[in-house]
Amino acid sequence: MVPPNLYDELPLTPEAEERFETLLEKPGVRIERIVSTGQASPPGFWFDQEQAEWVVLLQGSAGLRFADEDEVRELKPGDWLHIAPHRRHRVEWTSADRVTVWLAVNFDE
């Protein structure tokens, strides 16, 4: 049996929406693969999550902004962040010319 691969079934062209796929969910923790193809958070929208999140960018690039910071953080493959619960943040942009793959671990802190 071939094990699942994080890079399986990636879109080759931009899609209408990002894909959020739960890979593992247990009490207090959820691991997701997020596939972006040029998406960004809607104007004025901020994520404000109950759980902490550890996220790593595996492929592509993205700009992430926190409400309490003036500058956008530009992420490239291998960059990771810990986002505390209720720390408001948004995705300013993701690569329009390459699929962006994230791995997100949401957990109780």
Backbone as ProteinMPNN parsed JSONL, in Angstrom:
{"seq_chain_A": "MVPPNLYDELPLTPEAEERFETLLEKPGVRIERIVSTGQASPPGFWFDQEQAEWVVLLQGSAGLRFADEDEVRELKPGDWLHIAPHRRHRVEWTSADRVTVWLAVNFDE", "coords_chain_A": {"N_chain_A": [[0.841, -1.189, 0.0], [0.588, 2.165, -0.874], [1.693, 5.003, 0.859], [-0.174, 7.991, 1.799], [0.5, 11.197, 0.236], [1.612, 14.502, 0.732], [1.717, 16.08, -1.518], [0.095, 14.97, -3.392], [-2.555, 15.051, -5.799], [-2.675, 17.829, -6.405], [-3.955, 20.918, -7.638], [-3.666, 21.916, -11.058], [-4.287, 24.269, -12.242], [-5.585, 27.548, -11.4], [-8.129, 27.539, -8.891], [-11.562, 28.071, -7.867], [-11.818, 28.249, -5.109], [-9.9, 27.976, -2.051], [-8.506, 24.885, -0.875], [-9.203, 23.019, 1.933], [-8.107, 20.416, 3.765], [-8.653, 18.003, 6.134], [-6.266, 16.113, 7.689], [-5.7, 14.693, 9.974], [-7.467, 14.275, 12.952], [-7.891, 14.663, 16.332], [-8.875, 14.645, 19.823], [-8.464, 17.941, 20.806], [-6.571, 18.562, 18.823], [-5.947, 19.287, 15.365], [-4.875, 18.506, 12.15], [-4.203, 19.967, 9.097], [-4.107, 20.078, 5.518], [-3.619, 22.743, 3.424], [-4.438, 24.096, 0.36], [-3.611, 26.559, -1.799], [-4.316, 28.723, -4.525], [-3.57, 31.364, -5.497], [-5.318, 32.72, -3.871], [-6.593, 35.045, -1.368], [-7.336, 36.516, 1.829], [-10.642, 37.839, 2.208], [-11.338, 41.375, 1.681], [-11.0, 43.281, 4.624], [-11.453, 41.074, 6.263], [-10.513, 39.091, 9.063], [-8.848, 36.336, 10.459], [-9.722, 34.846, 13.527], [-9.068, 32.8, 15.738], [-10.082, 30.135, 17.943], [-8.315, 28.133, 18.761], [-4.723, 27.595, 19.074], [-2.365, 27.886, 16.377], [-0.007, 26.228, 14.42], [1.819, 26.733, 11.616], [3.247, 25.755, 8.525], [4.823, 26.641, 5.525], [4.945, 24.785, 2.676], [5.254, 24.761, -0.086], [5.34, 27.062, -2.822], [4.413, 30.491, -2.25], [3.552, 33.116, 0.084], [1.821, 35.893, 1.621], [1.444, 36.918, 4.866], [-0.391, 38.616, 7.292], [-0.501, 40.157, 10.459], [-2.84, 41.595, 12.707], [-1.751, 43.202, 14.65], [0.634, 44.097, 13.637], [2.5, 46.136, 11.369], [3.754, 45.418, 8.991], [3.66, 43.089, 6.239], [4.264, 39.652, 6.45], [6.368, 37.861, 4.467], [6.239, 34.664, 3.228], [8.115, 31.773, 2.441], [8.937, 28.502, 1.056], [9.407, 26.275, 3.726], [9.322, 28.16, 5.757], [7.863, 28.847, 8.914], [5.27, 29.472, 11.352], [4.063, 30.233, 14.634], [0.882, 30.78, 15.765], [-0.834, 32.427, 18.13], [-3.816, 31.716, 20.095], [-6.64, 33.637, 19.165], [-5.098, 35.639, 18.022], [-5.341, 37.958, 15.726], [-5.253, 37.564, 12.23], [-4.469, 37.551, 8.698], [-4.5, 36.388, 5.295], [-2.694, 37.935, 2.96], [-1.889, 37.535, 0.333], [-1.388, 34.826, -1.998], [0.759, 32.759, -4.013], [0.216, 33.368, -7.416], [1.076, 32.138, -9.65], [1.956, 29.64, -9.008], [1.122, 26.693, -7.245], [0.335, 26.918, -3.833], [1.199, 25.278, -0.908], [0.241, 24.518, 2.308], [0.841, 23.347, 5.641], [-1.036, 22.95, 8.408], [-1.311, 22.968, 11.894], [-3.64, 22.831, 14.26], [-4.295, 23.472, 17.632], [-5.101, 22.953, 21.145], [-4.101, 25.264, 23.566]], "CA_chain_A": [[0.0, 0.0, 0.0], [1.357, 3.407, -0.986], [1.203, 5.977, 1.84], [-0.605, 9.286, 1.242], [1.564, 12.165, 0.041], [1.095, 15.871, 0.827], [1.708, 16.715, -2.826], [-0.848, 14.279, -4.271], [-3.793, 15.687, -6.24], [-2.621, 19.287, -6.397], [-4.535, 21.476, -8.866], [-2.704, 22.443, -12.022], [-4.73, 25.613, -12.61], [-6.292, 28.2, -10.293], [-9.48, 27.089, -8.566], [-12.421, 29.115, -7.307], [-11.646, 28.34, -3.656], [-8.834, 27.199, -1.437], [-8.912, 23.57, -0.384], [-8.809, 22.689, 3.3], [-8.306, 18.981, 3.934], [-8.227, 17.499, 7.431], [-5.462, 14.904, 7.569], [-5.805, 13.986, 11.245], [-8.183, 15.034, 13.985], [-7.992, 14.0, 17.633], [-9.267, 15.656, 20.808], [-7.527, 19.033, 21.053], [-5.626, 18.828, 17.734], [-6.38, 19.028, 13.993], [-3.824, 18.768, 11.174], [-4.823, 20.221, 7.796], [-3.366, 20.527, 4.344], [-4.319, 23.846, 2.769], [-3.91, 24.304, -0.982], [-4.016, 27.877, -2.298], [-3.932, 29.013, -5.913], [-3.744, 32.789, -5.733], [-6.34, 33.312, -3.009], [-6.259, 35.916, -0.252], [-8.499, 36.769, 2.678], [-11.482, 38.927, 1.688], [-11.051, 42.682, 2.278], [-11.558, 43.518, 5.952], [-11.62, 39.84, 7.026], [-9.401, 38.644, 9.897], [-9.027, 35.097, 11.212], [-9.658, 35.018, 14.978], [-9.308, 31.396, 16.037], [-10.112, 29.671, 19.332], [-7.133, 27.321, 19.023], [-3.437, 28.027, 18.545], [-2.064, 27.272, 15.085], [1.362, 26.179, 13.927], [1.663, 26.572, 10.174], [4.483, 25.761, 7.742], [4.606, 26.735, 4.084], [5.714, 23.704, 2.055], [5.468, 25.03, -1.515], [4.748, 28.325, -3.247], [4.739, 31.641, -1.4], [2.366, 33.778, 0.624], [1.992, 37.034, 2.509], [0.565, 36.807, 6.033], [-0.355, 39.853, 8.082], [-1.134, 40.157, 11.775], [-3.504, 42.872, 12.981], [-0.915, 44.01, 15.541], [1.888, 44.416, 12.956], [2.322, 46.973, 10.182], [4.343, 44.795, 7.806], [3.243, 41.753, 5.797], [5.337, 38.659, 6.503], [6.444, 37.074, 3.24], [6.623, 33.29, 3.544], [8.63, 30.922, 1.367], [8.966, 27.118, 1.535], [10.168, 26.014, 4.941], [9.0, 29.14, 6.795], [6.759, 28.44, 9.772], [4.827, 30.433, 12.364], [3.122, 29.856, 15.688], [-0.122, 31.831, 15.891], [-1.529, 32.251, 19.403], [-5.276, 31.839, 19.995], [-7.237, 34.974, 19.04], [-4.23, 36.634, 17.392], [-5.982, 38.213, 14.44], [-4.34, 37.517, 11.095], [-5.109, 37.391, 7.398], [-3.63, 36.066, 4.17], [-2.716, 39.069, 2.028], [-1.762, 36.988, -1.021], [-0.662, 33.573, -2.232], [1.305, 32.699, -5.374], [-0.758, 33.248, -8.5], [1.668, 31.345, -10.73], [2.374, 28.343, -8.483], [0.287, 26.209, -6.149], [0.899, 27.077, -2.497], [0.772, 24.199, -0.016], [0.477, 24.778, 3.728], [0.478, 22.339, 6.622], [-1.473, 23.68, 9.595], [-1.627, 22.168, 13.07], [-4.455, 23.606, 15.201], [-4.243, 22.724, 18.892], [-5.422, 23.654, 22.381], [-2.884, 25.741, 24.226]], "C_chain_A": [[0.885, 1.252, 0.0], [0.818, 4.409, 0.035], [0.739, 7.261, 1.161], [0.582, 10.249, 1.157], [0.963, 13.564, 0.044], [0.99, 16.57, -0.521], [0.809, 16.009, -3.832], [-2.044, 15.167, -4.587], [-3.8, 17.206, -6.093], [-3.225, 19.812, -7.694], [-3.436, 22.018, -9.774], [-3.05, 23.851, -12.467], [-5.472, 26.224, -11.421], [-7.718, 27.671, -10.139], [-10.27, 28.251, -7.986], [-12.168, 29.311, -5.82], [-10.408, 27.582, -3.207], [-9.394, 25.849, -0.998], [-8.337, 23.363, 1.005], [-9.133, 21.219, 3.511], [-7.772, 18.553, 5.301], [-7.506, 16.175, 7.225], [-5.558, 14.039, 8.822], [-6.545, 14.874, 12.231], [-8.348, 14.149, 15.207], [-8.427, 15.057, 18.639], [-8.148, 16.683, 21.041], [-6.542, 19.332, 19.941], [-6.246, 18.462, 16.381], [-5.229, 19.407, 13.064], [-4.483, 18.863, 9.807], [-3.768, 20.475, 6.732], [-4.234, 21.605, 3.706], [-3.635, 24.061, 1.419], [-4.5, 25.608, -1.519], [-3.515, 28.06, -3.72], [-4.231, 30.475, -6.228], [-4.768, 33.456, -4.833], [-5.731, 34.213, -1.934], [-7.516, 36.046, 0.603], [-9.326, 37.895, 2.072], [-11.128, 40.26, 2.361], [-11.753, 42.83, 3.628], [-11.718, 42.276, 6.814], [-10.346, 39.511, 7.8], [-9.766, 37.311, 10.528], [-8.871, 35.428, 12.69], [-10.049, 33.664, 15.567], [-9.248, 31.086, 17.527], [-8.833, 28.92, 19.703], [-5.872, 28.022, 18.527], [-3.238, 27.319, 17.204], [-0.563, 27.354, 14.84], [1.24, 25.873, 12.454], [3.034, 26.639, 9.516], [4.101, 25.829, 6.264], [5.529, 25.716, 3.413], [6.093, 23.995, 0.613], [4.787, 26.339, -1.86], [5.234, 29.47, -2.378], [3.447, 32.319, -0.978], [2.777, 34.99, 1.444], [0.974, 36.931, 3.624], [0.719, 38.072, 6.858], [-1.089, 39.654, 9.384], [-1.706, 41.544, 12.037], [-2.635, 43.788, 13.835], [0.463, 44.329, 14.941], [1.593, 45.235, 11.704], [2.754, 46.279, 8.901], [3.741, 43.424, 7.519], [4.459, 40.84, 5.895], [5.294, 37.831, 5.227], [7.001, 35.699, 3.576], [7.071, 32.564, 2.29], [8.707, 29.5, 1.909], [9.927, 26.932, 2.716], [9.892, 26.994, 6.057], [7.802, 28.668, 7.598], [6.492, 29.512, 10.82], [3.972, 29.744, 13.409], [2.174, 31.039, 15.852], [-0.923, 31.544, 17.157], [-3.041, 32.341, 19.206], [-5.697, 33.311, 19.992], [-6.255, 36.049, 18.55], [-4.731, 36.817, 15.964], [-4.941, 38.281, 13.326], [-5.126, 37.299, 9.814], [-4.053, 37.017, 6.364], [-3.775, 37.206, 3.168], [-2.646, 38.594, 0.584], [-1.143, 35.603, -0.96], [-0.23, 33.573, -3.696], [0.197, 32.533, -6.398], [-0.242, 32.329, -9.603], [2.154, 29.97, -10.279], [1.463, 27.957, -7.329], [1.042, 26.398, -4.827], [0.312, 25.991, -1.606], [1.208, 24.538, 1.397], [0.18, 23.503, 4.519], [0.178, 23.092, 7.901], [-1.832, 22.696, 10.703], [-2.355, 23.088, 14.039], [-4.544, 22.81, 16.49], [-4.651, 23.615, 20.074], [-4.124, 24.051, 23.059], [-3.145, 25.968, 25.682]], "O_chain_A": [[1.82, 1.361, 0.794], [-0.389, 4.646, 0.079], [1.204, 7.587, 0.069], [1.546, 10.128, 1.913], [-0.079, 13.794, -0.571], [0.253, 17.547, -0.656], [0.759, 16.4, -4.998], [-2.492, 15.942, -3.742], [-4.808, 17.795, -5.703], [-3.026, 19.21, -8.749], [-2.411, 22.514, -9.306], [-2.2, 24.556, -13.011], [-5.935, 25.503, -10.538], [-8.411, 27.396, -11.119], [-9.704, 29.293, -7.654], [-12.291, 30.429, -5.318], [-9.932, 26.672, -3.886], [-10.596, 25.697, -0.781], [-7.135, 23.513, 1.223], [-10.296, 20.819, 3.445], [-6.588, 18.72, 5.592], [-8.062, 15.233, 6.659], [-5.504, 12.811, 8.747], [-6.28, 16.072, 12.331], [-8.873, 13.038, 15.128], [-8.358, 16.25, 18.342], [-7.033, 16.328, 21.423], [-5.743, 20.259, 20.073], [-6.965, 17.471, 16.26], [-4.672, 20.499, 13.174], [-5.224, 17.968, 9.399], [-2.693, 21.009, 7.004], [-5.427, 21.406, 3.476], [-2.414, 24.192, 1.343], [-5.713, 25.744, -1.673], [-2.425, 27.609, -4.073], [-5.036, 30.784, -7.106], [-5.063, 34.638, -5.008], [-4.538, 34.151, -1.637], [-8.619, 35.728, 0.157], [-8.765, 38.817, 1.479], [-10.663, 40.264, 3.501], [-12.943, 42.541, 3.758], [-12.081, 42.391, 7.985], [-9.241, 39.633, 7.273], [-10.861, 37.158, 11.071], [-7.99, 36.202, 13.067], [-11.219, 33.418, 15.857], [-8.474, 31.686, 18.273], [-8.328, 29.054, 20.818], [-5.931, 28.916, 17.683], [-3.859, 26.291, 16.932], [0.062, 28.397, 15.027], [0.632, 24.873, 12.07], [3.877, 27.457, 9.885], [3.172, 25.156, 5.818], [6.748, 25.779, 3.567], [7.13, 23.534, 0.136], [3.771, 26.691, -1.261], [6.338, 29.424, -1.834], [2.395, 32.129, -1.587], [3.916, 35.103, 1.898], [-0.228, 36.865, 3.365], [1.834, 38.541, 7.091], [-2.165, 39.057, 9.419], [-1.122, 42.549, 11.633], [-2.76, 45.01, 13.76], [1.358, 44.782, 15.655], [0.561, 45.049, 11.059], [2.182, 46.525, 7.839], [3.363, 42.694, 8.435], [5.555, 41.21, 5.472], [4.293, 37.175, 4.941], [8.091, 35.577, 4.135], [6.484, 32.718, 1.219], [8.557, 29.303, 3.115], [11.077, 27.37, 2.694], [10.196, 26.697, 7.213], [6.836, 28.15, 7.037], [7.35, 30.337, 11.133], [3.248, 28.793, 13.112], [2.615, 32.17, 16.056], [-1.612, 30.527, 17.24], [-3.503, 32.972, 18.256], [-5.155, 34.122, 20.743], [-6.547, 37.241, 18.651], [-4.565, 35.944, 15.113], [-3.911, 38.944, 13.443], [-6.294, 36.913, 9.841], [-2.867, 37.295, 6.538], [-4.847, 37.414, 2.6], [-3.274, 39.184, -0.294], [-0.463, 35.252, 0.005], [-0.788, 34.301, -4.516], [-0.66, 31.66, -6.262], [-1.023, 31.803, -10.396], [2.705, 29.215, -11.08], [1.077, 28.807, -6.527], [2.226, 26.08, -4.721], [-0.903, 25.803, -1.551], [2.38, 24.809, 1.656], [-0.64, 22.683, 4.104], [1.041, 23.797, 8.426], [-2.557, 21.725, 10.484], [-1.759, 24.02, 14.58], [-4.832, 21.614, 16.463], [-4.562, 24.841, 20.015], [-3.173, 23.272, 23.118], [-2.242, 26.372, 26.415]]}, "name": "protein", "num_of_chains": 1, "seq": "MVPPNLYDELPLTPEAEERFETLLEKPGVRIERIVSTGQASPPGFWFDQEQAEWVVLLQGSAGLRFADEDEVRELKPGDWLHIAPHRRHRVEWTSADRVTVWLAVNFDE"}
